[in-house]
Amino acid sequence: MENVLSFLASVPVWVYIILVLAFIALRDILQRKHTIQHNFPLVGHFRYMIEKIGPEIRQYIVANNREELPFNRRQRSWIYASSKKENNYQGFGTDQNMQEPGYVLIKPAMLPFRLDSTHNHHVRNGNDPHHYTIPSAKVIGLYHHRRRPYRPRSVVNVSAMSFGSLSSRAIESLNKGSYQFGNYHNTGEGGLSPYHKFGADVVFNMGTSYFGVRDPEGNFMMEKLVKMTQNNPSVRMIELKLSQGAKPGKGGVLPASKITAEIAEIRQVPMGVDIVSPPYHSAFSDVRGMIDFIEQMAETTGLPIGIKSAVGKTDMWEELADLMVETGKGPDFITIDGGEGGTGAAPPSFADHVSLPLVFAFSTVYKIFQKRNLNDKITFIASGKLGLPAQAVMAFSMGADIINVAREAMMSIGCIQAQSCHTNRCPTGIATNNKWLEAGIDPALKSERFSNYMTTMAKEIIEITHACGYEHPCQFGMNDVDISRGDNNSTIPLADNYGYLKTIVPYPGINKLLECPHLGGRKIPGEKVA
């Protein structure tokens, strides 16, 4: 044995390398699974290696600052710098082609809105607890006389992202940061988890599987919903999810391998079985039934109830609006999800082609309800790449009362747009249940960064609003924003492009909004709260 070991030790290392390479080359030739490796032994492996790291090479080396999708490097850099309180300015002018089709051009007033030195938003009042607070101009649920109407403290809030899709530490970071800033936090359809309970206002999102409020067969249980809202007063609204922008008309799948004991308990599902969410609701089967279901939930919980949907065909939207006029009943808010949205996994055919982008979806639905004089009775919420100030202002100009952000919120707590959300291998620990990867998130730090991002977002929305001559973004109208027509060498107002004027939102002044007894968000000593 010693002689064998001595002989092996005397063989040069390069001989072993040659033997290993020869073995790999022989394996490549004999296998039939990969043609490239068979035809080009050894060398063929480099093709797969380069393909695997291709996204990273393009992201950091090849692509320019404005080239990537869904968010380019300039946009991500602004979010990262804002969340860290770093310099988020740019020098030497814009690097964008302002003549490209669809380019957003916000029109400032010749004389900006003048702030009194005591105004909450005045630059001198940085220590004012309401310094960058922009409450919603509408009270949700007031028109339908809900027992607990709600005025969100912020017009920018966290969109639906479930625990399970996002890690526990990511959800905790967003909730704690939401409490610090004062915005609400949408649970996503995965149910109300312990990580949604760090003080922020919560919107309970309820999908077709009724996670957390269901029986063992997946049917909705009103008793569980009532108990959940009673035990968690931080739940301020219920959002009935009909569909989402990334995959409308398609139910989600929760593989058995991803169902932990904690997720099973929160969602009230069994362990060891794939959970397939149907694309339709079992609690109702038509629009009239949906309205009845909404009214039942509102009556038993006392909360405002709304719907969330992507947009395509309009016949059911027309029917919903007609029934709301006929009955005086219906949703208190409508969340329009653009087809460009999506934080989790979706088939490319759905993500790329099914449902309208936000600007077309929102304008289509808004006009349907406007024709029936319903827009002053509903709060409109928009979501779909609106977590940047200019895009947010455009949405407000089109009639959105509130915007929800998702991927931008993820980036503020560390997302690098690796686009591996569907693999459970998110390198930043945000969109994964892998405990090792998740351990890299420090909720104390990340919650502060999310709050910083929201503060900067609100600050820039306020500054653009003042530049345009207004005090509150609800005052923006369809003629305050132009879009470039590209080759025509001209611009066109949103009003002319989409064929409507926004319904005027009554605005009593910022102080009246802040004094509202239904104002939500973080509680400030001495403040009147519901």
DAFENLIN-V834718 format. One record per pair of residues at least 24 apart in sequence whose ideal C-beta (glycine too) atoms are under 10 Angstrom apart, sorted by the first residue. I is the first residue (numbers start at 0). J is the second residue. If there is no record, write none. Layout:
I,J
I,J
This chain:
54,416
54,417
54,418
54,419
55,415
55,417
55,426
58,415
58,416
58,417
58,418
59,415
63,94
64,89
64,94
64,95
65,93
65,94
65,95
65,96
67,416
68,339
68,384
68,416
68,418
69,339
69,340
69,341
69,350
69,384
69,406
69,416
69,418
70,384
70,386
70,387
70,406
70,407
70,410
70,414
70,416
71,95
71,416
72,416
73,387
74,384
74,386
74,387
74,390
74,407
74,410
74,416
75,406
75,407
75,410
75,414
75,415
75,416
76,410
77,386
77,387
77,388
77,407
77,410
77,452
77,455
77,456
77,459
78,386
78,387
78,404
78,406
78,407
78,408
78,409
78,410
78,411
78,414
78,448
78,452
78,455
78,456
79,410
79,411
79,413
79,414
79,415
79,448
79,452
80,451
80,452
80,455
81,388
81,407
81,410
81,411
81,448
81,451
81,452
81,453
81,454
81,455
81,456
81,458
81,459
82,176
82,407
82,408
82,410
82,411
82,412
82,413
82,445
82,447
82,448
82,449
82,450
82,451
82,452
82,453
82,454
82,455
82,456
83,411
83,444
83,447
83,448
83,451
83,452
84,447
84,448
84,451
84,452
84,454
84,455
85,451
87,452
87,455
87,459
96,483
96,485
97,483
97,490
98,483
98,484
98,485
98,486
98,487
98,488
98,489
98,490
99,483
99,485
99,486
100,482
100,483
100,484
100,485
100,486
100,487
101,358
101,482
101,483
101,484
101,485
101,496
102,389
102,481
102,482
102,483
102,484
102,485
102,490
103,358
103,389
103,390
103,392
103,393
103,396
103,480
103,481
103,482
103,483
103,493
104,389
104,393
104,480
104,481
104,482
104,483
104,490
104,491
104,492
105,388
105,389
105,392
105,393
105,396
105,463
105,464
105,466
105,467
105,475
105,479
105,480
105,481
106,396
106,466
106,467
106,468
106,478
106,479
106,480
106,481
106,490
106,492
107,463
107,465
107,466
107,467
107,468
107,479
108,465
108,466
108,467
108,468
108,469
108,479
109,468
110,468
111,462
111,464
111,465
111,466
111,467
111,468
111,469
112,461
112,464
112,465
112,466
112,467
112,468
112,469
112,470
112,471
112,474
113,465
113,468
113,470
114,461
114,465
114,470
118,465
118,470
118,509
118,510
119,461
119,509
119,510
119,513
120,457
120,458
120,461
120,462
120,464
120,465
120,470
120,471
120,509
122,458
122,462
128,181
128,513
128,521
128,523
128,524
128,525
128,526
129,181
129,509
129,510
129,512
129,513
129,523
129,526
130,454
130,457
130,458
130,461
131,180
131,181
131,453
131,454
131,455
131,456
131,457
131,458
131,459
131,460
131,461
132,180
132,181
132,182
132,454
132,457
132,461
132,509
132,512
132,513
132,518
132,520
132,521
132,523
133,181
133,182
133,456
133,457
133,458
133,460
133,461
133,464
133,470
133,471
133,472
133,473
133,509
133,512
134,181
134,471
134,473
134,509
134,511
134,512
134,513
134,514
134,515
134,517
134,518
134,519
134,520
135,183
135,332
135,378
135,380
135,400
135,401
135,471
135,472
135,473
135,504
135,512
135,515
135,518
135,519
136,378
136,395
136,400
136,401
136,471
136,472
136,473
136,474
136,504
136,505
136,506
136,507
136,509
136,511
136,512
137,331
137,332
137,375
137,376
137,377
137,378
137,379
137,400
137,401
137,473
137,504
137,505
137,506
137,512
138,303
138,331
138,378
138,512
138,515
138,516
138,517
138,518
139,235
139,236
139,302
139,303
139,304
139,305
139,330
139,331
139,332
139,377
139,378
139,380
139,400
139,401
139,517
139,519
140,235
140,236
140,297
140,301
140,302
140,303
140,304
140,305
140,330
140,331
140,332
140,378
140,517
141,303
141,331
141,376
141,378
141,515
141,517
142,303
142,327
142,329
142,331
142,373
142,375
142,376
142,377
142,378
143,293
143,294
143,297
143,303
143,304
143,323
143,327
143,328
143,329
143,330
143,331
143,376
143,377
144,297
145,236
145,297
145,298
145,300
145,301
145,302
145,303
145,304
145,331
145,517
146,297
146,298
146,300
146,301
146,302
146,303
147,228
147,232
147,234
147,235
147,236
147,297
147,300
147,301
147,302
147,303
147,517
147,529
148,235
148,236
148,301
148,302
148,303
148,331
148,515
148,516
148,517
148,529
149,183
149,200
149,202
149,235
149,236
149,302
149,303
149,331
149,332
149,378
149,515
149,517
149,518
149,519
149,529
150,235
150,378
150,512
150,513
150,515
150,516
150,517
150,518
150,519
150,520
150,529
151,181
151,182
151,183
151,200
151,202
151,235
151,236
151,332
151,378
151,380
151,400
151,401
151,517
151,518
151,519
151,520
152,177
152,180
152,181
152,182
152,183
152,200
152,512
152,513
152,515
152,518
152,519
152,520
152,521
152,523
153,177
153,180
153,181
153,182
153,183
153,200
153,401
153,402
153,453
153,456
153,457
153,519
153,520
154,182
154,380
154,391
154,394
154,395
154,399
154,400
154,401
154,402
154,456
154,457
154,460
154,471
154,472
154,473
155,180
155,182
155,385
155,386
155,388
155,391
155,401
155,402
155,403
155,404
155,407
155,408
155,452
155,453
155,456
155,457
155,460
155,472
156,180
156,181
156,182
156,183
156,184
156,185
156,199
156,200
156,202
156,380
156,382
156,401
156,402
156,403
156,404
156,408
156,453
156,520
157,182
157,183
157,184
157,185
157,186
157,187
157,199
157,201
157,202
157,403
157,404
157,405
157,407
157,408
157,409
157,449
157,453
158,184
158,185
158,187
158,202
158,204
158,243
158,307
158,334
158,336
158,340
158,342
158,380
158,382
158,383
158,385
158,386
158,402
158,403
158,404
158,405
158,406
158,407
158,408
159,184
159,185
159,186
159,187
159,188
159,189
159,202
159,204
159,206
159,238
159,240
159,243
159,307
159,334
159,336
159,340
159,342
159,382
159,403
159,405
160,184
160,185
160,186
160,187
160,188
160,189
160,204
160,342
160,343
160,403
160,405
160,406
160,408
160,409
160,429
160,430
161,185
161,186
161,187
161,188
161,189
161,190
161,192
161,204
161,206
161,210
161,251
161,253
161,262
161,265
161,266
161,342
161,343
162,186
162,187
162,189
162,190
162,191
162,192
162,193
162,194
162,195
162,210
162,261
162,262
162,265
162,266
162,432
163,187
163,188
163,189
163,190
163,192
163,210
163,251
163,253
163,257
163,258
163,259
163,261
163,262
163,265
163,266
163,274
163,343
163,432
164,188
164,189
164,251
164,253
164,257
164,342
164,343
164,344
164,420
164,421
164,429
164,430
164,431
164,432
165,189
165,192
165,194
165,342
165,343
165,405
165,408
165,409
165,412
165,414
165,420
165,425
165,428
165,429
165,430
165,431
165,432
165,437
166,194
166,425
166,427
166,428
166,429
166,430
166,431
166,432
166,433
166,434
166,436
166,437
166,438
166,439
166,440
167,192
167,193
167,194
167,259
167,261
167,262
167,432
167,434
167,437
167,440
167,442
168,194
168,412
168,428
168,429
168,434
168,436
168,437
168,438
168,439
168,440
168,441
168,442
168,445
169,194
169,408
169,409
169,412
169,413
169,414
169,425
169,427
169,428
169,429
169,430
169,431
169,437
169,440
169,442
169,445
169,449
170,194
170,195
170,197
170,429
170,442
171,195
171,196
171,197
171,440
171,442
171,443
171,445
171,446
172,197
172,408
172,409
172,411
172,412
172,413
172,429
172,440
172,441
172,442
172,443
172,444
172,445
172,446
172,447
172,448
172,449
172,450
173,197
173,199
173,405
173,408
173,409
173,411
173,412
173,429
173,442
173,445
173,446
173,449
173,450
174,198
174,199
174,200
174,201
174,233
174,442
174,446
174,449
175,199
175,442
175,443
175,445
175,446
175,447
175,449
175,450
176,408
176,411
176,412
176,442
176,445
176,446
176,447
176,448
176,449
176,450
176,451
176,452
176,453
176,454
177,201
177,408
177,446
177,449
177,450
177,453
177,520
177,521
178,233
178,446
178,450
178,520
178,521
178,522
179,446
179,447
179,449
179,450
179,451
179,453
179,454
179,521
180,446
180,449
180,450
180,451
180,452
180,453
180,454
180,456
180,457
180,520
180,521
181,450
181,453
181,454
181,457
181,518
181,519
181,520
181,521
181,522
181,523
182,401
182,403
182,404
182,408
182,449
182,450
182,453
182,456
182,457
182,519
182,520
182,521
183,233
183,234
183,235
183,236
183,401
183,403
183,519
183,520
184,233
184,408
185,236
185,238
185,240
185,307
185,334
185,380
185,382
185,403
185,405
186,210
186,211
186,234
186,238
187,238
187,240
187,243
187,342
187,343
187,405
188,238
188,240
188,243
188,251
188,266
188,276
188,307
189,251
189,253
189,262
189,265
189,266
190,227
190,262
190,264
190,265
190,266
190,267
190,268
191,227
191,228
191,230
191,231
191,233
191,234
191,265
192,261
192,262
192,264
192,265
192,266
193,261
193,264
193,265
194,261
194,265
194,442
195,231
195,233
195,234
195,265
196,231
196,233
196,234
197,233
197,442
197,446
198,233
198,520
198,521
198,522
199,233
199,235
199,446
199,519
199,520
199,521
200,232
200,233
200,234
200,235
200,236
200,519
200,520
200,521
201,228
201,231
201,232
201,233
201,234
201,235
201,236
201,237
201,519
202,234
202,235
202,236
202,237
202,238
202,302
202,303
202,305
202,307
202,332
202,334
202,380
202,403
203,227
203,228
203,231
203,233
203,234
203,235
203,236
203,237
203,238
203,239
203,300
203,302
204,236
204,237
204,238
204,239
204,240
204,243
204,305
204,307
204,334
205,237
205,238
205,239
205,240
205,280
205,282
205,296
205,304
205,307
206,238
206,239
206,240
206,241
206,242
206,243
206,250
206,251
206,276
206,277
206,280
206,307
207,239
207,240
207,241
207,242
207,250
207,251
207,276
207,277
207,278
207,279
207,280
207,281
207,282
208,250
208,251
208,253
208,266
208,267
208,268
208,274
208,275
208,276
208,277
208,280
208,281
209,266
209,267
209,276
209,280
209,281
209,282
210,253
210,262
210,265
210,266
210,267
210,268
210,274
210,276
211,264
211,265
211,266
211,267
211,268
212,237
212,267
212,296
213,266
213,267
213,268
213,281
214,267
215,267
215,268
215,269
216,281
217,267
217,268
217,274
217,275
217,276
217,277
217,281
218,281
218,282
219,280
219,281
219,282
219,283
219,292
219,296
220,267
220,282
221,282
221,292
221,295
221,296
221,299
221,300
222,299
223,267
224,295
224,296
224,299
224,300
224,302
225,296
225,299
225,300
225,301
227,300
228,296
228,299
228,300
228,301
228,302
229,300
229,301
232,529
233,519
234,300
234,302
235,302
235,303
235,517
235,519
235,520
235,529
236,300
236,302
236,303
236,304
236,305
236,331
236,332
236,378
236,380
236,519
237,293
237,296
237,297
237,300
237,302
237,303
237,304
237,305
237,306
237,331
238,303
238,304
238,305
238,306
238,307
238,330
238,332
238,333
238,334
238,380
238,403
239,280
239,282
239,283
239,289
239,292
239,293
239,296
239,304
239,305
239,306
239,307
239,308
239,330
239,334
240,276
240,280
240,305
240,306
240,307
240,308
240,334
240,336
241,278
241,279
241,280
241,289
241,306
241,307
241,308
241,309
241,315
241,334
241,336
242,278
242,279
242,306
242,307
242,308
242,309
242,310
242,311
242,336
242,353
242,354
243,307
243,308
243,309
243,334
243,336
243,337
243,338
243,340
243,341
243,342
243,343
243,345
243,349
243,354
243,382
244,307
244,308
244,309
244,310
244,335
244,336
244,337
244,338
244,339
244,340
244,341
244,345
244,349
244,350
244,353
244,354
244,355
244,356
244,357
244,360
244,382
244,383
244,384
244,405
245,309
245,336
245,337
245,338
245,339
245,340
245,341
245,342
245,343
245,344
245,345
245,346
245,349
245,350
245,351
245,353
245,354
245,383
246,278
246,309
246,338
246,341
246,343
246,344
246,345
246,346
246,348
246,349
246,350
246,353
246,354
247,278
247,308
247,309
247,310
247,311
247,336
247,338
247,345
247,349
247,353
247,354
247,355
248,278
248,279
248,309
248,311
248,349
248,353
248,354
249,276
249,277
249,278
249,345
249,346
249,348
249,349
249,353
250,274
250,275
250,276
250,277
250,278
250,279
251,275
251,276
251,277
251,278
251,343
251,344
251,345
252,276
252,344
254,423
256,423
256,432
257,423
257,431
257,432
258,432
259,432
259,434
261,432
262,432
285,315
285,318
286,314
286,315
286,316
286,317
286,318
286,319
286,320
286,321
286,322
286,323
286,329
287,318
287,319
287,322
287,325
287,326
289,315
289,319
289,322
289,329
289,330
290,318
290,319
290,322
290,323
290,325
290,326
290,328
290,329
290,330
291,326
291,328
293,328
293,329
293,330
293,331
294,326
294,328
294,329
294,330
297,328
297,329
297,330
297,331
302,331
303,330
303,331
303,332
303,378
303,517
304,329
304,330
304,331
304,332
305,329
305,330
305,331
305,332
305,333
305,334
305,377
305,378
305,379
305,380
306,330
306,331
306,332
306,333
306,334
306,335
307,332
307,333
307,334
307,335
307,336
307,380
307,382
307,403
308,333
308,334
308,335
308,336
308,354
308,360
308,364
309,335
309,336
309,337
309,338
309,340
309,349
309,353
309,354
309,355
309,357
309,360
309,383
310,335
310,336
310,337
310,338
310,354
310,355
310,356
310,357
310,359
310,360
310,361
310,362
310,363
310,364
310,367
311,338
311,353
311,354
311,355
311,360
311,363
313,363
313,364
313,366
313,367
316,363
316,364
316,366
316,367
316,368
317,367
317,368
317,370
317,371
318,367
319,364
319,367
319,368
319,373
320,364
320,367
320,368
320,369
320,370
320,371
320,372
320,373
320,377
321,367
321,371
323,368
323,371
323,373
323,376
323,377
324,368
324,370
324,371
324,372
324,373
324,376
325,371
327,376
329,368
329,373
329,376
329,377
330,377
330,378
331,376
331,377
331,378
332,377
332,378
332,379
332,380
332,400
332,401
333,361
333,364
333,365
333,368
333,373
333,377
333,378
333,379
333,380
333,381
334,378
334,379
334,380
334,381
334,382
334,399
334,401
334,402
334,403
335,360
335,361
335,362
335,363
335,364
335,365
335,379
335,380
335,381
335,382
335,383
335,394
335,398
335,399
335,403
336,360
336,361
336,380
336,381
336,382
336,383
336,403
336,405
337,361
337,381
337,382
337,383
337,384
337,385
337,394
338,383
339,382
339,383
339,384
340,382
340,383
340,384
340,385
340,403
340,404
340,405
340,406
341,383
341,384
341,405
341,406
341,420
342,405
342,406
342,408
342,409
342,414
342,420
342,429
342,430
343,405
343,420
343,421
343,430
344,420
344,421
344,422
344,423
344,430
345,420
345,421
354,383
355,383
356,383
356,384
357,381
357,382
357,383
357,384
357,385
357,390
357,393
357,394
357,397
357,399
357,402
358,383
358,390
358,393
358,394
358,397
358,482
358,493
358,496
358,497
359,497
361,394
361,397
361,398
361,399
361,497
362,397
362,398
362,477
362,493
362,496
362,497
362,498
362,499
363,497
364,398
365,397
365,398
365,399
365,497
365,499
365,501
365,502
366,398
366,497
366,498
366,499
368,398
368,502
369,398
369,499
369,500
369,501
369,502
370,499
372,502
373,502
374,398
374,400
374,501
374,502
374,503
374,504
375,502
375,503
375,504
375,505
377,502
378,504
379,501
379,502
385,456
386,410
386,411
386,452
386,453
386,456
387,456
387,459
388,455
388,456
388,457
388,458
388,459
388,460
388,461
388,462
388,463
388,464
389,459
389,460
389,463
389,480
391,456
391,457
391,459
391,460
391,463
391,472
392,459
392,460
392,463
392,464
392,467
392,472
392,475
392,479
392,480
393,475
393,479
393,480
393,482
393,493
394,472
394,475
394,480
395,460
395,463
395,464
395,469
395,471
395,472
395,473
395,474
395,475
395,476
395,479
395,480
395,501
395,504
396,467
396,472
396,474
396,475
396,476
396,477
396,478
396,479
396,480
396,492
396,493
396,494
396,501
397,475
397,476
397,477
397,480
397,493
397,494
397,497
397,499
397,501
398,473
398,475
398,476
398,477
398,493
398,497
398,499
398,500
398,501
398,502
398,504
399,472
399,473
399,475
399,501
400,472
400,473
400,504
401,472
401,473
402,456
402,460
402,472
404,452
404,453
404,456
407,449
407,452
407,453
407,456
408,449
408,452
408,453
408,456
409,449
410,448
410,449
410,452
411,445
411,448
411,449
411,450
411,451
411,452
411,453
411,455
411,456
412,440
412,441
412,442
412,444
412,445
412,446
412,447
412,448
412,449
412,452
413,439
413,440
413,441
413,444
413,445
413,448
413,449
469,506
470,506
470,508
470,509
471,504
471,506
471,507
471,508
471,509
471,512
472,504
473,501
473,503
473,504
473,505
473,506
473,512
474,501
474,503
474,504
474,506
475,501
475,504
476,500
476,501
476,502
476,503
476,504
477,501
